[in-house]
Amino acid sequence: MNQSAPQFSLEFFPPKTEAGREKLQTAQKELFSTIQPAYASVTFGAGGSTQEGTYDAVMEIQQQGVDAAPHLSCIGATKDSITAILRGYQEKGIHRIVALRGDMPSGMGASGDFRYANELVSFIREESGDHFHIEVAAYPEFHPQAPDAFTDLQNFKRKVDAGADSAITQYFYNIDGYLRFGEDCAAMGLDLPIVPGIMPITNYTNLARFSEMCGAEIPRWIKERLIAYRDDTESLRAFGLEVTTRLSQDLLSAGAPGLHFYTMNQSAPTLQVFNNLN
């Protein structure tokens, strides 16, 4: 059980247009002033693409007085390219990294000096010592490419043993999976914060597509209600808010060390859940 006050964090993706950048800035202003997050992370595209956009978004977050955590992908990357990125972030005062394997862009073959995230975590430690607080990914419902749950747990342990400080989970809507994952990690001697990822529900089609790609399960009772509300946006969002609020409350009551909100560059859905918690 977590005895300290829970910490909240936020995730954004790099905008591709000026209009998207303005929308993101507005969302961040509203979120930062209310939630006062421990940090805000910024994603990247497949194969580390949009890395320049990630860098720009990280710098803008840092300038607002919020600790920024760039996502760093190793698939297709070389040791030299990763070293250059790490040094660039060190020079700008970034102290947190989300270290991930990442996905190879469609049509590209495997290349680079790294195969798995644990190799990236080890390399960051070799190059930067303890400068960075390293976050890694966790999958309570296990990674969609893992052959089974036990293998996925072993893969997670490799990342922790390589030097990870804490973990962020893929989003989920079944708290039992998260609690069991924590028990399994404890049984393996893994003692680090595992922060649940929270995805607010505002659109069934998008949620179903995301969940199919990342292996997150939508429980049948939630799925059927969302399908029934498909053409009733107001009712769907009210139901989605109820689901994610209750999940968040139950997670904190069970001792989760905090919550990591997948904002999708919007402020309202995350703020509604956060305000309900308070």
GITATA-V629700 format. One line per field, one symbol per residue. phi: phi as a letter, one per 20 degrees, with the letter a starting at -180 (. if undefined). burial: 1 if it has 16 or more other ideal C-beta (glycine too) atoms within 10 Angstrom, else 0. A space follows every 50 residues. Layout:
BEGIN
phi = ???
burial = ???
END
This chain:
BEGIN
phi = .eeeffddcccccffdcfffffffffffgffffeelffacdcebegmnfm ffffgffffffffendfdcffcedfnedfffffffffffffenecccdec fndfggndefbnecdcffffgfffffeclefdedececcgelgfeffaff ffffffffffffpfebcdeffbcdffffffgffffffenecbfdefeddg dcbfgffffgfffdnfeeggffgfffffegedgfffffffffffffffff fffeogfrcdeeflmceggffffffffe
burial = 00000111111111100000100100110011001011111111101101 10111011011100011111111111100001101100100001011111 11010000000101001111111110010011011111111110010010 01101111110111111111111110111011011000010001111111 11110010011000010100011011001000000110111011101100 1100011111111111101111110000
END
